[in-house]
């Protein structure tokens, strides 16, 4: 247990709670609770969006992906950043000008039916839950690595999930969007600071980017894996060779002696860490070098992965909701530019950390150093542990503490945004519109807070269920995988509707509804098939087997949804009667000019007293 | 929103205080905005999909070191791609702001014309 790390994490939690309590005094109306009074400036909003977006998958996962896979890991980071170009080019300013609270409001206002509002609410909730699952799993695993002990009789994983749920429910419920925004700004800059510190310490310890890259690329990438003795000694049906044979071509005699010792002990379920040769999935005849593509993605996935991330970003409801907090459409564009600068800088630094980890950890271990994380052949068995491990080697307990707090900050900021998005879908889109439209402001805010509590508990249940279903064993990089699923669901359900709704006047309500339905359930169906196939429930044959093998369903479900909208709209042809008015609301600027004339577009009053 | 709308002979207009949008002015700017967004979108997707295409088919791109261990592929994906995104987002935002200004000028002209006629 790292005392300094725990002190810093506890400090972060206390500061988070203090900010929420401070914000509570300024949260009286639903516009305050869900949208921070629409008074968030471009720079602040960009910081908050970046905090919303950079989850544990980015903070821990990108450096880990680069550490394990080289260039393909760097490509994964670039995909995350590229998504915001779709937002700035096609969605940001139009969504803000429409001037509502949520994506469901946009769907209702644009197409004028309760049916489309409700299916959009359903899509928001399902996307949010898909994105919350990896954050909760990350909470449990980070607690396990950092603290290593449970509390109140719970195991470490359960303790992490429960503690993070309790903190999140409290701070989002108390602080609303203002508290969440303030926290996300702070949390983003903390995790950026942690990433900068890692890189600064690496350069300070003699790291040279081009030289380290050349050194790492001299020999093929080595994979690390924790396997049971039974799997390690099981011959391949085609070649007759075992993973043990493959490991023996990489590992030193001293390292193999430890493996032999584990086999000799006779427990076939015992796990042993081994180093294995890698294969180039893209250019099969070439060695898999660090500075070349092909470790993770074959030629199809090189395209589909980046499209999944680029299109999926514009379909994340907690990100889209933030655009309503801008004071104008132009401010929404400026916010997105700053988001690209912030997260771009982050994603330039994260691969440096991943590459630095290779040399520093190998040399540290070779010189007799010891680390808490499992390792073999000078490499970490779990690449996601690269950030805290590298921090401890480069800067001792203090730097590790800063990184550990950064990991929790990444989880808090993302979960906070997701809870607000889910709460606004239920509290604003369902309760205020259908259950009690005449409810007082106070009652509406109470419903919003209750929804936060409800979804916190639901997220906790999902987080606790993941290991019970064996998903953590079935998928080696589960956090990254689940994040990709959320991108697929949001990208398939919302983005085609938003793009056509904003840019094609001929989109009809039936077309948009059908498109959301096909995109939403198409993506979820393929993801479920992938899970069932990975768990061995369904085979790899036939059309079901093919669909189940798709890692990135958005490549199929996005065009399918788009095509559905176009075909059904053409066949339907029934446009809203006030389509011209709607069009002017999306693309006109009279309201913004009016606000500008009267100074209503000014920011900086997010915490003004009423 | 507090908007007042009324039909006119030329179509529909939306009024917020002293400020008016007509369907003609909004449609004009919408077409210009669509051209701008889709042109930038085409460049963005061409570059973004050009990276994996080069990774698959252009050996000089993915297998030849050009600076230390950097291949052109690694250098672009780890650094230059972000500079490309920043430049795109910045120039696009500036041009979109100019279009907003065009709509503002058009709307003022329409309002002034309506004032003279009225």
Interface residues (C-beta under 8 A of the other chain):
Chain A: X71 X74 X75 X78 X81 X82 X84 X85 X86 X88 X89 X90 X93 X99 X208 X209 X210 X211 X212 X213 X214 X215 X216 X217 X282 X283 X286 X290 X291 X292 X293 X299 X302 X303 X306 X307 X310 X329 X330 X333 X334 X336 X337 X340 X341 X344 X345 X347 X348 X351 X503 X580 X581 X583 X584 X585 X587 X588 X589 X590 X591 X592 X593 X594 X595 X597 X598
Chain B: X1 X3 X5 X11 X12 X13 X14 X15 X16 X17 X18 X19 X20 X21 X23 X25 X26 X27 X29 X30 X33 X34 X37 X40 X41 X44 X48 X49 X51 X52 X53 X55 X56 X62 X63 X65 X67 X68 X69 X70 X71 X73 X74 X77 X78 X79 X81 X82 X85 X86 X88 X89 X90 X92 X93 X96 X97 X100 X103 X104 X107
